[in-house]
């Protein structure tokens, strides 16, 4: 059970990181 929760959390984290990177990329390129 715990392993499934960890897998789900890590998947959600990777999705969030991907979204953040997409938002930050234009900002970083503009600097």
N, C-alpha and C positions, 0 to 999 in steps of 0.2 A: 504494500500500500504506500509506504513512504517513498519508495523508488518512483512510483507513478507520479506522486506529487512533485518530487524533485524534477522529474522530466518535464512536467507541465510548466513549472515555474521557469525552468531554464529556457523553454521554448518561448514563453511570454517575454522573458528578459531579452532574448535575442531579437524578437520582433520590435520591442521598444527601442533597443539600441539602434536597430536599422532605421527606424523612423527618426530618431534623434540625429543620426548621422546625415540623413537626407535633408533635414532642416538646417543642420549646421554647415553642410558642405558649401552652399552659396555664400554664407557669411564668411567662412574661412577663406574662400577664394577671393572675396571682395577685399579682404584686409591686405 
